[in-house]
């Protein structure tokens, strides 16, 4: 089991390893709706009580696949290289949004604007580990980009000189709204 240690999630066990099940499964309540000032979760076993018996698989932290593409090009004295990396098909619990979107934390933390204004006009918070806080965390990022020029000076002290400009983490494409 994995324990989350941020406010509101102390001692939570979102990942449970069970025989015959896929590793990395998030187990929690399935969010249904906001209703009259309360968060409503799906009653999986129809007993009209929301408890541990209603916890189901709500996501998986392990990616379906990861990839990276690195290439470099050279034309005469010009050089260009890049490294693009991605991860597809995995979920994350947006614990920061879950904790800092809770109106009850206004007196303790710098909360999100939605904790005051509310994404939902009635209740902007789905407590604990639930499908409301699970997000697709697939991404593609340009990790490295280099442009260079190679000089060949006519000097007995210097055989070559390269000038380059390099940048890292230029962009990340993802629908995940949590921290990168």
C-alpha positions in Angstrom: 0.0 0.0 0.0 1.0 3.6 -0.6 0.3 6.3 1.9 -0.2 9.9 0.8 1.2 12.5 3.2 -0.4 15.8 2.2 -3.2 17.5 4.0 -6.4 15.6 3.9 -4.8 12.4 2.7 -2.7 11.3 5.7 -2.8 7.5 5.9 -4.8 7.1 2.8 -4.2 3.9 0.8 -5.0 4.7 -2.8 -2.9 1.8 -4.3 -3.7 -1.7 -3.2 -1.8 -4.8 -4.5 -4.2 -7.7 -4.9 -3.5 -11.2 -6.4 -4.6 -11.4 -10.0 -5.1 -7.7 -10.4 -2.9 -5.3 -12.4 -0.2 -3.5 -10.4 -0.7 0.3 -9.8 -4.5 0.3 -9.6 -6.0 3.2 -7.7 -8.8 2.0 -5.4 -11.4 4.5 -4.2 -14.9 5.8 -4.4 -16.4 6.6 -7.7 -17.6 10.2 -7.9 -21.2 10.6 -9.0 -22.2 14.2 -8.5 -22.5 17.2 -6.2 -26.0 17.5 -4.7 -27.3 20.0 -2.1 -24.0 20.9 -0.6 -22.7 17.4 -0.5 -20.5 15.1 -2.5 -22.3 12.0 -3.8 -20.4 8.8 -4.6 -21.8 5.8 -6.4 -23.2 3.1 -4.2 -21.6 0.1 -6.0 -23.4 -2.6 -4.0 -26.7 -0.8 -3.7 -26.9 -1.1 0.0 -27.6 2.7 0.4 -24.4 3.0 2.5 -21.2 4.5 1.2 -18.3 2.7 2.8 -15.2 0.6 2.0 -17.4 -2.0 0.2 -18.1 0.7 -2.4 -14.4 1.2 -3.3 -13.5 0.2 -6.9 -10.6 0.5 -9.3 -10.7 4.2 -10.4 -7.4 4.4 -12.3 -4.0 3.0 -12.8 -0.6 4.8 -12.2 1.5 2.6 -14.5 1.8 3.8 -18.1 0.7 1.7 -21.1 4.0 2.8 -22.7 6.8 5.3 -22.6 8.8 6.6 -25.5 11.7 8.9 -26.4 12.9 10.3 -29.7 16.4 11.8 -29.9 17.9 13.0 -33.1 20.6 15.3 -34.4 21.2 16.9 -37.7 24.4 18.5 -39.2 24.7 20.5 -42.3 28.1 22.0 -43.0 28.9 24.0 -39.8 25.4 24.0 -38.4 24.2 21.5 -35.9 20.7 20.8 -34.4 19.6 18.2 -31.9 16.5 17.5 -29.8 15.1 15.0 -27.3 11.4 14.5 -27.1 10.0 12.2 -24.4 6.5 11.0 -23.6 4.4 8.7 -21.3 1.0 7.5 -22.4 -1.9 5.8 -20.7 -1.5 6.4 -17.0 -3.4 8.2 -14.3 -2.4 10.3 -11.3 -4.2 11.5 -8.2 -4.1 15.3 -8.2 -3.6 15.5 -4.5 -2.7 19.2 -4.6 -6.0 20.1 -6.2 -7.9 17.8 -3.9 -6.4 19.3 -0.8 -6.1 23.0 -1.8 -9.6 23.0 -3.5 -11.2 22.3 -0.1 -13.0 25.4 1.3 -12.3 24.1 4.9 -8.6 24.8 4.3 -9.0 28.5 3.8 -7.8 29.4 7.3 -4.8 27.0 7.1 -3.4 27.2 3.5 -3.3 29.3 0.4 -6.1 27.5 -1.3 -7.1 27.5 -5.0 -9.4 30.2 -6.3 -11.9 27.4 -7.1 -12.1 26.7 -3.3 -13.7 30.1 -2.9 -15.5 30.6 -6.3 -16.1 26.9 -6.9 -15.9 24.9 -10.1 -19.3 23.7 -9.1 -21.6 26.3 -7.7 -22.6 24.1 -4.7 -19.5 22.3 -3.6 -16.1 22.6 -5.2 -14.6 19.6 -3.4 -14.8 15.8 -3.6 -13.2 14.5 -0.4 -10.6 11.8 -0.1 -9.5 9.3 -2.7 -12.1 9.3 -5.4 -12.4 9.3 -9.1 -13.0 13.1 -9.0 -9.3 13.6 -8.2 -7.9 11.1 -10.7 -6.6 12.6 -13.9 -5.1 11.3 -17.1 -1.4 12.2 -16.8 -0.2 11.3 -20.2 2.3 13.8 -21.6 4.8 14.7 -24.3 7.7 17.0 -23.5 10.5 18.6 -25.4 13.3 18.0 -22.9 16.3 19.3 -24.8 16.9 21.5 -27.9 20.4 22.5 -29.1 21.4 24.8 -32.0 25.1 25.0 -32.7 27.7 26.3 -35.1 31.2 24.9 -35.5 34.1 27.2 -36.4 37.3 26.0 -37.8 39.8 28.8 -36.9 43.1 28.9 -38.6 45.2 28.9 -35.4 47.9 26.6 -34.1 46.4 26.9 -30.6 42.8 26.1 -31.4 41.6 23.3 -33.7 37.9 24.0 -33.5 35.4 26.1 -31.7 31.7 25.5 -31.2 29.2 28.0 -30.1 25.8 26.7 -29.2 22.5 27.7 -27.6 20.7 25.0 -25.6 17.3 25.0 -23.9 15.7 22.4 -21.6 12.1 21.7 -20.8 10.7 23.9 -23.5 7.2 22.7 -23.4 5.0 19.9 -22.1 1.7 18.8 -23.7 -0.6 17.3 -21.2 -4.2 17.5 -19.9 -3.0 16.9 -16.3 -3.7 20.0 -14.3 -1.4 19.1 -11.4 2.2 19.9 -10.7 4.8 18.8 -13.2 
